[in-house]
């Protein structure tokens, strides 16, 4: 049997699941290797969510798979409506998507091409070459949504951990969400100490930040901004704790999150 070799790498298992479902339907053999084990709470240059899941197929199936996904992407692009977030992009951003296709999915590229045609944009070779050159000449230290969005996940995990320490009377604190402790204090005063209620409160608020992380790393800026506003409010609330470690952590993370508010600072 022909050996399977690396076809592509992915950042999330959901995307891989969608692709393997198509491969199964077309009876194309494959292998998925998930190298993502655990996670890093601090966003660094070595992003723990980047390129960790490897999809392998036969070398002789490469062209067939490429044509298959191109065909599917084109059909989905044709059937897409103007509710798709790419329709909010400026003309320059649409050209950037087409010029830098490696950073986008096939569907996104095809929708961008559809939008360019509707807007009658100039997507000639020279125009795309200039857009590609501008992307390549950007500062190397430019951060990505994946890296910044990782802080939303870190906030959620810190919050869950801090709540568990508090619920089980462990004398150790993590810089989680202040609003969780605020509501837990209210519920404990009204209903008495109920571990299930305290844990549910922590999980509900933490789940918001897991969603902020999930959608922000997919470059949905509106969700990112909502998460930023939420954490800004929590940072203001943290001053009521008079704990300068917690306050300092909030301000530090808030400072890092501001980079994601501007497209100029984020790839």
VEXGU-688003 format. One record per residue (C-alpha): residue number from 1; x, y, z. Coordinates in pm, whole numbers, plus 50000, padded with zeros to 5 digits. Example, Ala and Ser with C-alpha at 12.3 -4.5 7.8 and 13.67 -1.06 7.14 Angstrom:
residues 2
+-----+-------+-------+-------+
: seq :     u :     v :     w :
+-----+-------+-------+-------+
:   1 : 51230 : 49550 : 50780 :
:   2 : 51367 : 49894 : 50714 :
+-----+-------+-------+-------+
END
This chain:
residues 267
+-----+-------+-------+-------+
: seq :     u :     v :     w :
+-----+-------+-------+-------+
:   1 : 50000 : 50000 : 50000 :
:   2 : 50125 : 50349 : 49913 :
:   3 : 50256 : 50544 : 50211 :
:   4 : 50059 : 50846 : 50335 :
:   5 : 50249 : 51174 : 50344 :
:   6 : 50173 : 51514 : 50492 :
:   7 : 49915 : 51709 : 50295 :
:   8 : 49844 : 52007 : 50522 :
:   9 : 49853 : 52126 : 50881 :
:  10 : 49564 : 52281 : 51071 :
:  11 : 49502 : 52477 : 51389 :
:  12 : 49174 : 52320 : 51502 :
:  13 : 49016 : 51977 : 51494 :
:  14 : 48679 : 52115 : 51375 :
:  15 : 48826 : 52210 : 51037 :
:  16 : 48995 : 51872 : 51006 :
:  17 : 48667 : 51695 : 51087 :
:  18 : 48490 : 51880 : 50804 :
:  19 : 48766 : 51785 : 50559 :
:  20 : 48786 : 51420 : 50662 :
:  21 : 48409 : 51391 : 50624 :
:  22 : 48450 : 51493 : 50259 :
:  23 : 48740 : 51251 : 50217 :
:  24 : 48529 : 50969 : 50361 :
:  25 : 48246 : 51042 : 50118 :
:  26 : 48490 : 51028 : 49828 :
:  27 : 48664 : 50716 : 49965 :
:  28 : 49003 : 50885 : 49987 :
:  29 : 49231 : 50724 : 50250 :
:  30 : 49385 : 50956 : 50506 :
:  31 : 49547 : 50976 : 50848 :
:  32 : 49515 : 51250 : 51110 :
:  33 : 49793 : 51312 : 51361 :
:  34 : 49708 : 51548 : 51647 :
:  35 : 50024 : 51684 : 51808 :
:  36 : 49841 : 51936 : 52025 :
:  37 : 49874 : 51820 : 52383 :
:  38 : 49784 : 52053 : 52663 :
:  39 : 49812 : 52427 : 52622 :
:  40 : 50028 : 52723 : 52718 :
:  41 : 49862 : 52992 : 52929 :
:  42 : 50096 : 53264 : 52811 :
:  43 : 50088 : 53374 : 52447 :
:  44 : 50437 : 53339 : 52298 :
:  45 : 50597 : 53327 : 51954 :
:  46 : 50551 : 52947 : 51965 :
:  47 : 50173 : 52944 : 51943 :
:  48 : 50034 : 52621 : 52097 :
:  49 : 49731 : 52630 : 51867 :
:  50 : 49924 : 52676 : 51542 :
:  51 : 49990 : 52397 : 51294 :
:  52 : 49948 : 52115 : 51544 :
:  53 : 49711 : 51884 : 51352 :
:  54 : 49855 : 51704 : 51049 :
:  55 : 49647 : 51552 : 50771 :
:  56 : 49816 : 51284 : 50563 :
:  57 : 49700 : 51142 : 50229 :
:  58 : 49854 : 50954 : 49938 :
:  59 : 50080 : 51160 : 49716 :
:  60 : 49887 : 51037 : 49413 :
:  61 : 49567 : 51180 : 49565 :
:  62 : 49702 : 51535 : 49603 :
:  63 : 49570 : 51668 : 49272 :
:  64 : 49237 : 51493 : 49315 :
:  65 : 49189 : 51636 : 49664 :
:  66 : 49287 : 51987 : 49551 :
:  67 : 49035 : 51979 : 49266 :
:  68 : 48769 : 51834 : 49497 :
:  69 : 48805 : 52109 : 49758 :
:  70 : 48830 : 52382 : 49492 :
:  71 : 48504 : 52261 : 49340 :
:  72 : 48329 : 52252 : 49679 :
:  73 : 48460 : 52598 : 49775 :
:  74 : 48342 : 52749 : 49447 :
:  75 : 47992 : 52604 : 49491 :
:  76 : 47972 : 52730 : 49851 :
:  77 : 48096 : 53073 : 49743 :
:  78 : 47829 : 53095 : 49474 :
:  79 : 47559 : 53005 : 49728 :
:  80 : 47693 : 53243 : 49996 :
:  81 : 47494 : 53555 : 50077 :
:  82 : 47591 : 53900 : 50192 :
:  83 : 47566 : 53799 : 50558 :
:  84 : 47917 : 53654 : 50530 :
:  85 : 48167 : 53863 : 50728 :
:  86 : 48392 : 53916 : 50423 :
:  87 : 48128 : 54152 : 50284 :
:  88 : 48222 : 54395 : 50562 :
:  89 : 48581 : 54409 : 50433 :
:  90 : 48708 : 54714 : 50247 :
:  91 : 48817 : 54687 : 49884 :
:  92 : 49181 : 54682 : 49993 :
:  93 : 49116 : 54401 : 50243 :
:  94 : 48939 : 54194 : 49977 :
:  95 : 49240 : 54231 : 49747 :
:  96 : 49468 : 54132 : 50035 :
:  97 : 49268 : 53811 : 50084 :
:  98 : 49304 : 53721 : 49717 :
:  99 : 49673 : 53815 : 49710 :
: 100 : 49761 : 53621 : 50027 :
: 101 : 49559 : 53304 : 49982 :
: 102 : 49779 : 53092 : 50210 :
: 103 : 49635 : 53275 : 50511 :
: 104 : 49272 : 53205 : 50420 :
: 105 : 49049 : 52907 : 50351 :
: 106 : 48947 : 52815 : 50000 :
: 107 : 48592 : 52927 : 50072 :
: 108 : 48708 : 53266 : 50197 :
: 109 : 48927 : 53316 : 49890 :
: 110 : 48644 : 53222 : 49655 :
: 111 : 48401 : 53453 : 49833 :
: 112 : 48660 : 53732 : 49816 :
: 113 : 48692 : 53672 : 49441 :
: 114 : 48313 : 53682 : 49410 :
: 115 : 48304 : 54013 : 49600 :
: 116 : 48585 : 54154 : 49385 :
: 117 : 48386 : 54069 : 49074 :
: 118 : 48071 : 54230 : 49216 :
: 119 : 48262 : 54546 : 49309 :
: 120 : 48456 : 54539 : 48982 :
: 121 : 48788 : 54558 : 49165 :
: 122 : 49120 : 54547 : 48985 :
: 123 : 49269 : 54207 : 49067 :
: 124 : 49524 : 54202 : 48788 :
: 125 : 49859 : 54032 : 48835 :
: 126 : 50035 : 54362 : 48910 :
: 127 : 49776 : 54463 : 49170 :
: 128 : 49796 : 54129 : 49350 :
: 129 : 50176 : 54136 : 49330 :
: 130 : 50185 : 54475 : 49500 :
: 131 : 49943 : 54355 : 49770 :
: 132 : 50157 : 54046 : 49827 :
: 133 : 50471 : 54256 : 49850 :
: 134 : 50310 : 54489 : 50105 :
: 135 : 50217 : 54188 : 50318 :
: 136 : 50569 : 54045 : 50298 :
: 137 : 50733 : 54373 : 50393 :
: 138 : 50531 : 54414 : 50712 :
: 139 : 50728 : 54408 : 51040 :
: 140 : 50823 : 54057 : 51151 :
: 141 : 50706 : 54131 : 51503 :
: 142 : 50350 : 54185 : 51386 :
: 143 : 50121 : 53976 : 51606 :
: 144 : 49839 : 53751 : 51487 :
: 145 : 49482 : 53704 : 51605 :
: 146 : 49573 : 53350 : 51707 :
: 147 : 49834 : 53478 : 51952 :
: 148 : 49623 : 53757 : 52098 :
: 149 : 49307 : 53545 : 52116 :
: 150 : 49504 : 53295 : 52325 :
: 151 : 49473 : 53538 : 52616 :
: 152 : 49095 : 53495 : 52616 :
: 153 : 49144 : 53123 : 52669 :
: 154 : 49403 : 53193 : 52940 :
: 155 : 49158 : 53422 : 53121 :
: 156 : 48891 : 53150 : 53113 :
: 157 : 49128 : 52884 : 53249 :
: 158 : 49262 : 53113 : 53521 :
: 159 : 48903 : 53193 : 53622 :
: 160 : 48797 : 52829 : 53645 :
: 161 : 49111 : 52742 : 53841 :
: 162 : 49069 : 53034 : 54082 :
: 163 : 48704 : 52942 : 54143 :
: 164 : 48795 : 52580 : 54217 :
: 165 : 49060 : 52694 : 54466 :
: 166 : 48806 : 52921 : 54633 :
: 167 : 48526 : 52662 : 54638 :
: 168 : 48749 : 52399 : 54800 :
: 169 : 48908 : 52649 : 55041 :
: 170 : 49257 : 52631 : 54892 :
: 171 : 49456 : 52935 : 55003 :
: 172 : 49587 : 53021 : 54658 :
: 173 : 49454 : 53269 : 54404 :
: 174 : 49480 : 53297 : 54027 :
: 175 : 49409 : 53625 : 53843 :
: 176 : 49074 : 53519 : 53703 :
: 177 : 48763 : 53724 : 53630 :
: 178 : 48665 : 53952 : 53916 :
: 179 : 48300 : 53945 : 53816 :
: 180 : 48284 : 53573 : 53898 :
: 181 : 48391 : 53631 : 54259 :
: 182 : 48150 : 53925 : 54273 :
: 183 : 47848 : 53710 : 54180 :
: 184 : 47961 : 53415 : 54391 :
: 185 : 47976 : 53646 : 54696 :
: 186 : 47621 : 53765 : 54624 :
: 187 : 47484 : 53413 : 54572 :
: 188 : 47658 : 53284 : 54887 :
: 189 : 47501 : 53565 : 55088 :
: 190 : 47151 : 53507 : 54948 :
: 191 : 47141 : 53126 : 54915 :
: 192 : 47422 : 53020 : 55145 :
: 193 : 47734 : 52833 : 55036 :
: 194 : 47638 : 52604 : 54747 :
: 195 : 47930 : 52453 : 54559 :
: 196 : 47723 : 52362 : 54252 :
: 197 : 47591 : 52717 : 54216 :
: 198 : 47938 : 52867 : 54262 :
: 199 : 48089 : 52629 : 54008 :
: 200 : 47809 : 52695 : 53758 :
: 201 : 47864 : 53071 : 53791 :
: 202 : 48234 : 53027 : 53718 :
: 203 : 48174 : 52802 : 53419 :
: 204 : 47912 : 53033 : 53266 :
: 205 : 48133 : 53343 : 53272 :
: 206 : 48443 : 53147 : 53172 :
: 207 : 48257 : 52994 : 52877 :
: 208 : 48206 : 53343 : 52736 :
: 209 : 48581 : 53387 : 52715 :
: 210 : 48625 : 53044 : 52560 :
: 211 : 48382 : 53159 : 52290 :
: 212 : 48570 : 53490 : 52254 :
: 213 : 48888 : 53287 : 52199 :
: 214 : 48725 : 53045 : 51956 :
: 215 : 48573 : 53309 : 51729 :
: 216 : 48851 : 53570 : 51764 :
: 217 : 49116 : 53333 : 51635 :
: 218 : 48896 : 53298 : 51328 :
: 219 : 48938 : 53673 : 51273 :
: 220 : 48580 : 53770 : 51362 :
: 221 : 48671 : 54116 : 51492 :
: 222 : 48326 : 54198 : 51630 :
: 223 : 48349 : 53908 : 51876 :
: 224 : 48703 : 54014 : 51964 :
: 225 : 48583 : 54368 : 52041 :
: 226 : 48296 : 54237 : 52255 :
: 227 : 48547 : 54031 : 52453 :
: 228 : 48773 : 54334 : 52494 :
: 229 : 48486 : 54547 : 52630 :
: 230 : 48387 : 54266 : 52868 :
: 231 : 48742 : 54241 : 53002 :
: 232 : 48773 : 54621 : 53022 :
: 233 : 48470 : 54623 : 53251 :
: 234 : 48617 : 54339 : 53458 :
: 235 : 48946 : 54529 : 53483 :
: 236 : 48765 : 54829 : 53627 :
: 237 : 48584 : 54597 : 53868 :
: 238 : 48919 : 54447 : 53976 :
: 239 : 49011 : 54775 : 54150 :
: 240 : 48749 : 54693 : 54414 :
: 241 : 48961 : 54394 : 54523 :
: 242 : 49252 : 54620 : 54626 :
: 243 : 49475 : 54331 : 54526 :
: 244 : 49750 : 54489 : 54317 :
: 245 : 49860 : 54156 : 54172 :
: 246 : 49513 : 54096 : 54025 :
: 247 : 49480 : 54460 : 53917 :
: 248 : 49824 : 54453 : 53756 :
: 249 : 49748 : 54132 : 53567 :
: 250 : 49422 : 54278 : 53435 :
: 251 : 49595 : 54593 : 53314 :
: 252 : 49880 : 54393 : 53158 :
: 253 : 49645 : 54164 : 52962 :
: 254 : 49424 : 54458 : 52870 :
: 255 : 49728 : 54633 : 52725 :
: 256 : 49813 : 54325 : 52515 :
: 257 : 49454 : 54292 : 52394 :
: 258 : 49452 : 54650 : 52261 :
: 259 : 49676 : 54534 : 51974 :
: 260 : 49383 : 54339 : 51831 :
: 261 : 49165 : 54649 : 51803 :
: 262 : 49358 : 54778 : 51503 :
: 263 : 49399 : 54591 : 51175 :
: 264 : 49729 : 54776 : 51129 :
: 265 : 49884 : 54592 : 51422 :
: 266 : 49748 : 54245 : 51355 :
: 267 : 49804 : 53996 : 51074 :
+-----+-------+-------+-------+
END
